[in-house]
Amino acid sequence: MGALTGYRVLDLSRVLAGPWCGQILADLGAEVIKIERPGVGDDTRGWGPPWMSDEAGQATCESSYYQSANRGKLSVALDIATPEGQELVRALATDCDVLIENYKAGSLAKYGLDYASLAAINPRLVYCSVTGFGHTGPRAAEPGYDFIIQGLGGLMSITGERDDLPGGGAQKVGVAFSDLMTGLYSTVAIQAALLSRHTSGQGQHIDMALLDVQVATLCNQSQNYLASGKPPGRYGNAHANIVPYQVFSANDGEFIIACGNDGQFLQLCEAIGLPQLPKDPRFKRNQDRVNNRAVIVEILASHFRTDCTRAWVDRIHPRGVPVGPINDIAAALAEPQVAARGMLVSIAHPLKPDFVTVGSPLKLSGTPVQYLRPAPMLGEHTDEVLGQRLGLDGRQLAALKERGVIEQLAEEKRGD
């Protein structure tokens, strides 16, 4: 039993924000039925290479991107642009607790698949819409993309090195931050709506916008602006409010120090052989160090260049000061702590029995996450879901396939 076992989710979303939300719900035990376009599927199915390899080591047409956000779902290839396809989705929605969609605001109304239409036949439905700008406001009709939202929402203005430094300039985050965070916030909102339903007996519409989430997750940076009237700039790998809290270079590489308070600064200075620094009134308190950032950072930077990364980490770590190397993803996934926490999991895939993926960070003692299936192949479960949920027999399914309304799993193609 998972925490959400017994709940059924209809996932009409594609790419990342909506699918990420659906994957979290699936990890927690919900049955998630993903509706995909016949012959094409989710856009990310074509976002390769890299592709998943089969038992023989040959590339398949299953993209790694798609695999990352659709674990645990059932795939139904169904054309919602057809009246018959729309009727099938409505029929499925009558027996679902949650629907996730990320079509442009208002565009599902022409199919009769908007919240008002579906709530009329299933008042208990929790309907989560994910868009770039939300369903209200002057930009509601515009499509939203993570990269655009990172720029428009202020994140890129505080990400990257200062303009006067080598490599300076605005940078996007290395993963689709606003998409992923919107997926997380959507999951929270859906679970809150389900809890509310226990009292009210009614579902509700959830209007999630990437821009809203991006603005909300500026966190201390936006509050710094509201307090000071000065928009924060880029600090690269430094921190706007804490010093020293950044990357430093040793004589053989780079490492991170995240000195969160004055006590840690005292321990840091003793560990590296500069015990006099905390006695200097320019550096005694964090606010003093922030005001004299350039001076203290240059003292530390010059000192750290006299030895190697491992030596500094080994000296600092025992003092309880946060310190560590900068791993690439290969090294990060090889970290013993990652293995100990069960963050790499094997899930048998029809094309690769020993398929490995990154697992869920959710650790629940009573209802742990279960990995029941990998990301599905396109239309893998069309017959199963429509047969079991809607009672369609072989003749009816065959007729729908003949008319191009649905599609069952086709022969696997190879990736490039």
C-alpha positions as CSV (number, residue, x, y, z in Angstrom):
1,M,0.0,0.0,0.0
2,G,1.3,3.4,-1.0
3,A,0.2,6.6,0.7
4,L,-2.1,7.3,-2.4
5,T,-3.1,3.8,-3.2
6,G,-6.8,3.8,-4.3
7,Y,-6.6,7.2,-6.0
8,R,-6.8,7.4,-9.8
9,V,-5.2,10.1,-11.8
10,L,-5.8,11.0,-15.5
11,D,-2.6,12.7,-16.8
12,L,-3.2,14.7,-20.0
13,S,0.0,16.7,-19.6
14,R,3.2,16.5,-21.5
15,V,6.9,17.6,-21.4
16,L,7.9,18.2,-17.7
17,A,5.9,20.2,-15.2
18,G,2.7,18.1,-15.4
19,P,4.4,14.8,-16.0
20,W,6.7,15.5,-13.0
21,C,3.6,16.0,-10.8
22,G,2.0,12.8,-12.2
23,Q,5.2,10.8,-11.5
24,I,5.3,11.9,-7.9
25,L,1.7,10.8,-7.4
26,A,2.5,7.5,-9.1
27,D,5.5,7.0,-6.8
28,L,3.1,7.5,-3.8
29,G,0.8,4.7,-5.0
30,A,-1.8,6.5,-7.2
31,E,-2.8,4.8,-10.5
32,V,-1.8,7.3,-13.1
33,I,-3.2,6.9,-16.6
34,K,-1.3,9.0,-19.1
35,I,-3.1,10.0,-22.3
36,E,-0.8,10.4,-25.3
37,R,-1.2,11.3,-29.0
38,P,-1.3,8.1,-31.2
39,G,1.9,7.7,-33.2
40,V,3.7,10.6,-31.5
41,G,3.1,10.6,-27.7
42,D,4.5,13.0,-25.3
43,D,6.9,15.5,-27.0
44,T,9.8,14.3,-24.9
45,R,9.6,10.9,-26.5
46,G,11.5,12.5,-29.4
47,W,14.0,14.4,-27.2
48,G,17.0,12.2,-27.8
49,P,19.7,11.1,-27.9
50,P,20.5,9.8,-25.5
51,W,18.1,6.8,-25.8
52,M,17.6,3.9,-23.5
53,S,19.5,0.9,-24.7
54,D,18.1,-2.6,-24.8
55,E,19.6,-5.9,-23.5
56,A,22.0,-6.0,-26.5
57,G,23.2,-2.5,-25.9
58,Q,21.4,-1.1,-28.9
59,A,19.6,2.2,-28.8
60,T,15.8,2.1,-28.6
61,C,13.3,4.9,-29.4
62,E,12.7,5.3,-25.7
63,S,14.3,8.7,-24.8
64,S,16.1,9.2,-21.5
65,Y,14.2,12.5,-21.0
66,Y,10.8,10.7,-21.2
67,Q,12.1,8.0,-18.8
68,S,13.0,10.7,-16.2
69,A,9.4,12.0,-15.7
70,N,6.9,9.2,-16.4
71,R,7.8,6.3,-14.1
72,G,4.9,4.3,-12.8
73,K,2.3,5.4,-15.3
74,L,0.0,3.5,-17.7
75,S,0.1,4.8,-21.3
76,V,-3.1,5.1,-23.4
77,A,-2.6,6.3,-26.9
78,L,-5.8,8.2,-27.7
79,D,-6.7,11.1,-30.0
80,I,-8.6,13.7,-28.1
81,A,-9.1,15.8,-31.2
82,T,-11.8,13.2,-32.3
83,P,-15.3,13.2,-30.8
84,E,-14.9,9.5,-29.9
85,G,-11.6,10.2,-28.2
86,Q,-13.1,13.0,-26.2
87,E,-15.9,10.7,-25.1
88,L,-13.4,8.1,-23.9
89,V,-11.6,10.7,-21.9
90,R,-14.8,11.9,-20.3
91,A,-15.7,8.3,-19.5
92,L,-12.4,7.8,-17.8
93,A,-12.7,11.1,-15.9
94,T,-15.9,10.0,-14.3
95,D,-14.0,7.3,-12.4
96,C,-10.9,9.4,-11.6
97,D,-10.0,11.5,-8.5
98,V,-7.5,13.8,-10.2
99,L,-6.9,15.2,-13.7
100,I,-3.7,17.0,-14.7
101,E,-3.4,19.0,-17.9
102,N,-1.1,21.6,-19.3
103,Y,-2.8,22.8,-22.5
104,K,-3.0,26.5,-23.2
105,A,-5.6,28.2,-21.0
106,G,-9.1,27.5,-22.2
107,S,-8.1,25.3,-25.1
108,L,-9.7,22.1,-23.7
109,A,-13.1,23.7,-23.6
110,K,-13.6,23.1,-27.3
111,Y,-13.2,19.4,-26.6
112,G,-15.6,19.4,-23.6
113,L,-12.6,18.5,-21.4
114,D,-12.3,21.7,-19.4
115,Y,-13.0,21.8,-15.7
116,A,-16.6,23.0,-15.9
117,S,-17.5,20.2,-18.3
118,L,-15.9,17.4,-16.4
119,A,-17.0,18.7,-12.9
120,A,-20.5,18.5,-14.2
121,I,-20.2,14.8,-14.6
122,N,-17.8,14.2,-11.7
123,P,-18.2,16.9,-9.0
124,R,-15.5,15.2,-6.9
125,L,-12.8,15.6,-9.5
126,V,-9.7,17.6,-8.6
127,Y,-8.6,19.2,-11.8
128,C,-5.1,20.7,-12.0
129,S,-4.2,23.0,-14.9
130,V,-0.6,23.8,-15.4
131,T,0.2,26.7,-17.7
132,G,3.0,29.3,-18.2
133,F,1.0,32.3,-17.0
134,G,-2.2,31.0,-15.4
135,H,-5.8,31.3,-16.4
136,T,-6.1,35.0,-15.6
137,G,-4.2,38.1,-16.4
138,P,-3.0,39.8,-19.6
139,R,-0.6,36.9,-20.6
140,A,-3.0,34.0,-19.9
141,A,-3.3,33.1,-23.5
142,E,0.4,32.8,-24.1
143,P,2.3,29.5,-24.1
144,G,4.9,29.2,-21.3
145,Y,8.3,27.6,-21.5
146,D,10.7,27.1,-18.6
147,F,13.6,29.0,-20.2
148,I,11.4,32.0,-20.9
149,I,10.0,31.9,-17.4
150,Q,13.4,31.7,-15.8
151,G,14.3,34.9,-17.6
152,L,11.0,36.7,-17.2
153,G,10.6,35.6,-13.5
154,G,13.9,37.0,-12.3
155,L,15.8,33.8,-11.7
156,M,18.4,34.4,-14.5
157,S,19.2,37.9,-13.2
158,I,20.6,36.3,-10.0
159,T,22.2,33.2,-11.6
160,G,25.7,33.4,-13.1
161,E,28.8,35.4,-12.6
162,R,28.9,39.2,-12.4
163,D,29.2,41.0,-15.8
164,D,32.7,42.2,-14.9
165,L,34.1,38.7,-14.3
166,P,35.2,36.1,-16.9
167,G,32.1,34.2,-18.1
168,G,29.9,36.8,-16.5
169,G,26.2,37.3,-17.5
170,A,22.8,35.8,-16.9
171,Q,22.5,32.0,-16.9
172,K,19.6,29.6,-16.7
173,V,19.7,26.8,-14.1
174,G,21.1,23.5,-15.4
175,V,17.7,21.8,-15.1
176,A,14.2,23.1,-15.9
177,F,13.8,24.7,-12.5
178,S,10.4,26.4,-13.0
179,D,8.9,23.3,-14.6
180,L,10.2,21.0,-11.8
181,M,9.1,23.4,-9.0
182,T,5.7,23.8,-10.6
183,G,5.4,20.0,-10.7
184,L,6.2,19.9,-7.0
185,Y,3.8,22.7,-6.0
186,S,1.1,21.1,-8.2
187,T,1.5,17.9,-6.2
188,V,1.1,19.7,-2.9
189,A,-2.0,21.5,-4.2
190,I,-3.6,18.3,-5.5
191,Q,-3.0,16.5,-2.1
192,A,-4.4,19.5,-0.3
193,A,-7.5,19.5,-2.5
194,L,-8.0,15.7,-1.9
195,L,-7.8,16.3,1.8
196,S,-10.4,19.2,1.5
197,R,-12.6,16.8,-0.5
198,H,-13.0,14.6,2.6
199,T,-14.8,17.4,4.3
200,S,-16.6,19.2,1.5
201,G,-17.3,16.2,-0.8
202,Q,-16.4,18.4,-3.7
203,G,-13.4,18.6,-6.0
204,Q,-12.0,21.9,-7.3
205,H,-10.0,23.6,-10.0
206,I,-6.3,24.2,-9.3
207,D,-4.7,26.9,-11.5
208,M,-0.9,26.5,-11.5
209,A,1.3,28.9,-13.4
210,L,5.1,28.6,-14.0
211,L,5.5,32.3,-13.6
212,D,3.7,32.3,-10.2
213,V,5.9,29.5,-9.0
214,Q,9.1,31.1,-10.3
215,V,8.3,34.4,-8.5
216,A,7.4,32.6,-5.3
217,T,10.6,30.6,-5.3
218,L,12.8,33.7,-5.5
219,C,12.4,33.4,-1.7
220,N,15.0,35.6,0.2
221,Q,16.1,37.3,-3.0
222,S,12.7,38.9,-3.7
223,Q,12.3,39.8,0.0
224,N,15.7,41.4,-0.1
225,Y,14.5,43.6,-2.8
226,L,11.2,44.4,-1.0
227,A,13.2,45.4,2.1
228,S,15.9,47.5,0.3
229,G,14.3,48.7,-2.9
230,K,17.5,47.4,-4.7
231,P,17.2,44.5,-7.1
232,P,19.7,41.8,-6.2
233,G,22.5,41.1,-8.6
234,R,24.4,38.0,-9.6
235,Y,26.9,36.7,-7.1
236,G,28.0,33.6,-9.1
237,N,28.7,30.9,-6.6
238,A,28.6,33.3,-3.7
239,H,25.6,34.0,-1.4
240,A,23.8,37.4,-1.2
241,N,23.5,37.4,2.6
242,I,26.3,35.1,3.9
243,V,30.1,35.3,3.8
244,P,32.0,33.0,3.2
245,Y,29.5,30.9,1.3
246,Q,30.9,30.1,-2.1
247,V,33.3,28.2,-4.3
248,F,37.1,28.6,-3.7
249,S,40.0,27.4,-5.8
250,A,42.7,25.2,-4.4
251,N,45.9,24.5,-6.3
252,D,44.3,21.5,-8.0
253,G,40.6,22.2,-8.3
254,E,37.6,23.7,-6.6
255,F,35.6,23.1,-3.5
256,I,32.7,24.7,-1.6
257,I,32.5,26.3,1.8
258,A,29.1,27.1,3.2
259,C,29.8,28.9,6.4
260,G,26.3,29.6,7.9
261,N,27.1,31.4,11.1
262,D,29.8,33.1,13.2
263,G,30.6,30.0,15.2
264,Q,31.3,28.1,11.9
265,F,33.5,30.9,10.7
266,L,35.5,30.7,13.9
267,Q,36.0,26.9,13.4
268,L,36.8,27.4,9.7
269,C,39.6,29.9,10.5
270,E,41.1,27.7,13.2
271,A,41.0,24.7,10.9
272,I,42.8,26.5,8.0
273,G,45.4,28.1,10.2
274,L,44.1,31.7,10.2
275,P,42.7,32.0,13.8
276,Q,43.3,35.8,13.8
277,L,40.6,36.6,11.2
278,P,37.5,36.3,13.6
279,K,39.2,38.8,15.9
280,D,39.3,41.5,13.2
281,P,36.3,43.8,13.6
282,R,35.8,43.7,9.8
283,F,35.1,40.0,9.9
284,K,33.8,39.2,13.4
285,R,30.1,39.0,12.5
286,N,28.4,37.8,9.3
287,Q,27.1,41.3,8.7
288,D,30.7,42.6,9.0
289,R,31.9,40.0,6.5
290,V,29.1,40.9,4.1
291,N,30.0,44.6,4.3
292,N,33.7,43.7,3.7
293,R,33.0,40.8,1.3
294,A,35.8,41.6,-1.2
295,V,38.5,41.9,1.4
296,I,37.7,38.6,3.3
297,V,37.1,36.6,0.1
298,E,40.5,37.7,-1.3
299,I,42.3,36.7,2.0
300,L,40.7,33.3,2.0
301,A,41.1,32.8,-1.8
302,S,44.8,33.5,-1.6
303,H,45.3,31.2,1.3
304,F,43.4,28.3,-0.3
305,R,45.6,28.4,-3.4
306,T,48.5,27.2,-1.3
307,D,47.2,23.6,-0.9
308,C,45.1,20.9,-2.7
309,T,41.3,20.4,-2.5
310,R,41.5,17.2,-0.5
311,A,43.7,18.7,2.1
312,W,41.4,21.6,2.8
313,V,38.3,19.4,2.9
314,D,40.0,17.0,5.3
315,R,41.0,19.8,7.6
316,I,37.7,21.7,7.5
317,H,35.1,18.8,7.6
318,P,35.9,17.5,11.1
319,R,35.2,21.0,12.5
320,G,31.5,20.8,11.5
321,V,31.8,23.4,8.8
322,P,29.9,22.5,5.6
323,V,32.5,21.8,3.0
324,G,32.7,19.6,-0.1
325,P,33.9,19.0,-3.6
326,I,32.0,19.8,-6.8
327,N,31.0,16.5,-8.3
328,D,29.9,15.9,-11.9
329,I,26.7,13.8,-12.2
330,A,28.7,10.6,-12.5
331,A,30.5,11.3,-9.3
332,A,27.3,12.4,-7.6
333,L,25.5,9.2,-8.4
334,A,28.5,7.2,-7.2
335,E,28.5,8.9,-3.8
336,P,28.1,6.2,-1.1
337,Q,25.5,8.3,0.6
338,V,23.4,8.2,-2.6
339,A,23.6,4.4,-2.6
340,A,22.8,4.2,1.1
341,R,19.7,6.2,0.6
342,G,18.4,4.0,-2.2
343,M,18.4,6.8,-4.8
344,L,19.4,4.5,-7.7
345,V,16.7,1.8,-8.4
346,S,16.3,-1.0,-10.9
347,I,12.9,-1.4,-12.6
348,A,12.4,-4.1,-15.1
349,H,11.6,-2.6,-18.5
350,P,10.2,-4.7,-21.4
351,L,13.2,-3.8,-23.4
352,K,15.8,-3.9,-20.6
353,P,15.3,-6.1,-17.5
354,D,18.1,-4.3,-15.6
355,F,17.0,-0.8,-16.4
356,V,18.3,1.7,-13.7
357,T,16.8,5.1,-12.9
358,V,17.0,7.7,-10.2
359,G,14.5,7.1,-7.5
360,S,12.2,9.2,-5.3
361,P,13.6,11.2,-2.4
362,L,10.3,10.7,-0.4
363,K,11.0,8.4,2.5
364,L,7.7,7.4,4.3
365,S,8.0,4.9,7.1
366,G,4.5,3.4,6.9
367,T,3.7,3.8,3.2
368,P,7.0,3.7,1.4
369,V,7.4,4.6,-2.3
370,Q,7.1,1.5,-4.6
371,Y,8.5,1.3,-8.1
372,L,5.9,-0.8,-9.8
373,R,6.7,-0.1,-13.4
374,P,9.1,2.0,-15.5
375,A,8.0,4.8,-17.8
376,P,5.6,3.2,-20.3
377,M,6.1,2.7,-24.0
378,L,3.6,4.6,-26.2
379,G,0.2,3.0,-26.0
380,E,1.5,0.1,-23.9
381,H,-1.7,0.0,-21.8
382,T,-4.4,1.2,-24.2
383,D,-6.3,-2.1,-24.4
384,E,-5.8,-2.9,-20.7
385,V,-7.1,0.5,-19.4
386,L,-10.0,0.9,-21.9
387,G,-11.0,-2.8,-21.4
388,Q,-10.8,-2.8,-17.6
389,R,-12.0,0.8,-16.9
390,L,-14.6,1.2,-19.6
391,G,-15.5,-2.4,-20.4
392,L,-14.6,-2.2,-24.1
393,D,-14.3,-5.6,-25.7
394,G,-11.9,-6.7,-28.4
395,R,-14.3,-5.9,-31.2
396,Q,-14.9,-2.3,-29.9
397,L,-11.2,-1.7,-29.4
398,A,-10.4,-3.0,-32.9
399,A,-13.0,-0.6,-34.4
400,L,-11.5,2.3,-32.6
401,K,-8.0,1.4,-33.8
402,E,-9.3,1.1,-37.3
403,R,-10.6,4.7,-37.2
404,G,-7.4,6.0,-35.7
405,V,-9.0,7.0,-32.3
406,I,-6.7,4.8,-30.3
407,E,-3.4,2.9,-30.7
408,Q,-2.0,-0.1,-29.0
409,L,1.8,-0.6,-28.6
410,A,3.4,-0.8,-32.0
411,E,6.6,-2.5,-32.9
412,E,9.6,-0.9,-31.2
413,K,11.7,1.4,-33.3
414,R,15.4,2.2,-32.9
415,G,16.7,5.6,-31.9
416,D,19.3,7.4,-34.0
